[in-house]
Amino acid sequence: MYIPIGGGVYEIDFTACGESFLVDYTDMAPWMIAPAPGDPAAPNAPAPLPVVVTAEEMRRLPIEPGGLTVQPDRGWVLVNLDTVVWTDGATQTFDTVVLGTPVQVRVSPVDYTWDFGDGSAPLVTTDPGAPYPDHSVSHIYDRAAEGATVELTTRWAGEFQVAGSGVWLPVAGLATTTETSAPFDVRTAEASLTDG
């Protein structure tokens, strides 16, 4: 198959033969030339492979955990009172390259698994929680303990776009981050009467 190239001066490059020379087609009828194999101009050329971001590629991105906060944040909490926990559920966006093509990937939290480390079943929420007094995720410890920690596992869903296309497509699969709070003590409050 051939495509028109029109009149003009062209450099013919026979690199494989070790030759290159100029040909002047200016005064001749438009010439035709065969496109190179795989050239998009060639009829029935195979379509380029679509750029797809896989879950494995998404998991290699430097997804930051949202930061796990335990309140009160004084290094200890009380038995039988709410211990408040929360994290930042913000979307994160990354620029990367797939198959030589610039793409953007953004990840958003799907759910949160809070393990309070006291043998109770982990709490799974779609809510990242909030600071006291507007808190929405909390836990009540029923016995004293030293060096308690909370572990938070966040699952992230992703979508991607070829840079500048404006079309976001889902990534098939999820990424996971895990973080652990600083240790704290769980204390029993003791009431005492004072002569006022």
C-alpha positions in Angstrom: 0.0 0.0 0.0 1.1 3.6 -0.7 0.4 7.1 0.5 1.0 10.3 -1.5 4.0 12.4 -0.4 3.7 15.3 -3.0 6.5 17.0 -4.9 9.7 18.3 -3.1 13.2 17.4 -2.2 13.5 14.3 0.0 16.4 12.5 1.6 16.3 8.8 0.8 17.9 6.9 3.6 19.1 3.4 2.9 20.9 3.0 6.3 20.9 -0.8 6.0 22.8 -0.5 2.7 25.1 2.3 4.0 23.8 4.9 1.6 21.8 8.1 1.8 21.1 10.6 -1.0 18.7 13.5 -2.0 16.1 13.2 -4.7 14.3 16.2 -6.2 10.7 15.4 -7.0 9.7 19.1 -7.3 8.9 19.1 -11.0 7.4 15.7 -11.1 4.0 14.4 -10.4 3.2 13.6 -6.7 5.0 10.5 -5.7 3.8 7.7 -3.6 5.7 5.9 -0.9 5.0 2.8 1.2 4.6 3.5 4.9 6.9 1.7 7.3 5.5 -1.4 8.9 3.4 -0.5 12.0 3.0 3.1 10.8 -0.5 4.4 11.8 -0.8 5.7 8.2 -0.8 2.1 6.9 -4.2 0.7 6.2 -5.2 -2.1 8.7 -2.2 -1.2 10.9 -2.6 -2.8 14.3 -4.0 -0.5 16.9 -1.5 0.6 19.5 -1.9 -1.2 22.8 -4.0 0.7 25.3 -2.3 2.2 28.3 -3.6 0.5 31.5 -2.5 1.0 35.1 -2.7 -2.3 36.9 -3.3 -2.8 40.6 0.3 -4.0 41.0 1.6 -0.7 39.4 -0.7 1.3 41.7 0.6 -0.6 44.8 4.2 0.5 43.9 3.2 4.2 44.1 4.3 6.0 47.3 0.8 6.1 48.8 1.0 7.8 52.2 -1.1 6.5 55.1 -3.5 9.2 56.3 -1.8 9.5 59.7 -3.4 7.9 62.8 -4.3 10.1 65.7 -5.5 8.8 69.1 -7.3 11.2 71.5 -6.7 12.1 74.2 -3.1 12.5 73.0 -1.5 12.8 76.4 0.1 9.3 76.4 -2.8 7.6 78.3 -6.5 7.0 78.1 -9.1 5.9 80.6 -10.9 2.6 81.0 -14.7 2.8 80.2 -14.4 6.1 78.4 -14.3 6.8 74.7 -10.8 6.6 73.1 -11.2 8.7 69.9 -9.4 7.8 66.7 -9.2 9.4 63.3 -7.2 9.7 60.1 -7.0 11.9 57.0 -9.1 10.4 54.2 -7.8 12.7 51.5 -7.4 11.6 47.8 -3.8 11.4 46.6 -2.6 12.0 43.0 0.6 10.8 41.4 2.3 11.4 38.0 4.0 8.3 36.6 4.8 6.7 33.3 3.4 3.5 31.8 4.7 2.0 28.6 6.5 5.3 27.9 3.3 7.3 28.3 2.7 9.9 31.1 -0.3 9.1 33.2 -1.9 10.4 36.4 -3.1 8.1 39.1 -5.3 9.1 41.9 -6.2 7.0 44.9 -9.0 7.4 47.4 -9.8 5.5 50.6 -12.4 2.7 50.4 -12.6 1.7 54.0 -10.6 1.6 57.3 -10.0 -1.3 59.7 -9.2 -0.2 63.2 -7.5 -2.8 65.5 -7.5 -1.6 69.1 -5.1 -4.4 70.2 -7.2 -5.5 73.2 -8.6 -8.7 71.7 -11.8 -7.1 70.5 -12.9 -7.6 66.9 -11.4 -5.0 64.5 -13.8 -2.2 63.7 -14.4 -1.6 59.9 -15.7 1.8 58.8 -16.0 3.9 55.6 -15.6 6.9 57.9 -12.1 8.3 58.6 -13.3 9.7 61.9 -12.8 13.2 63.2 -11.2 14.9 66.2 -13.1 15.4 69.5 -15.7 16.7 70.0 -17.0 15.9 66.5 -15.6 12.4 66.6 -17.4 9.6 64.9 -15.0 6.6 65.5 -14.1 5.6 69.0 -13.4 2.6 71.2 -13.9 1.8 74.9 -11.2 -0.2 76.7 -12.6 -2.4 79.5 -9.3 -3.1 81.3 -6.0 -1.4 82.1 -3.0 -2.0 79.9 0.5 -0.6 79.3 1.9 0.2 75.9 -1.4 -0.3 74.0 -1.4 0.6 70.3 -4.0 1.0 67.6 -3.3 -0.4 64.1 -5.1 1.1 61.1 -5.3 -0.6 57.7 -6.7 1.5 54.9 -7.7 0.1 51.5 -7.4 2.5 48.5 -9.2 2.4 45.1 -7.5 4.0 42.1 -8.3 5.5 38.8 -6.0 6.8 36.1 -5.9 9.0 33.0 -3.5 9.4 30.2 -2.1 12.8 31.1 -4.2 15.6 29.6 -7.0 13.3 28.3 -9.5 14.2 31.0 -10.9 10.7 30.9 -10.5 8.8 34.2 -10.6 5.0 34.1 -10.7 2.6 37.1 -7.8 0.5 38.3 -8.9 -3.1 38.7 -7.9 -3.9 42.3 -7.0 -2.2 45.6 -3.9 -1.0 47.4 -3.4 -1.2 51.2 -1.5 0.9 53.7 -1.0 0.0 57.4 0.1 2.3 60.3 0.4 1.9 64.0 -0.2 4.6 66.7 2.4 5.6 69.3 2.0 3.4 72.4 -0.2 4.6 75.2 -1.3 3.4 78.6 -4.9 2.5 79.5 -5.5 3.5 83.1 -8.2 3.0 85.6 -9.5 6.2 87.2 -9.7 6.2 91.0 -12.2 8.4 92.7 -11.4 10.0 96.0 -13.3 12.3 98.3 -11.7 15.5 99.5 -12.7 17.7 102.3 -13.8 20.8 100.4 
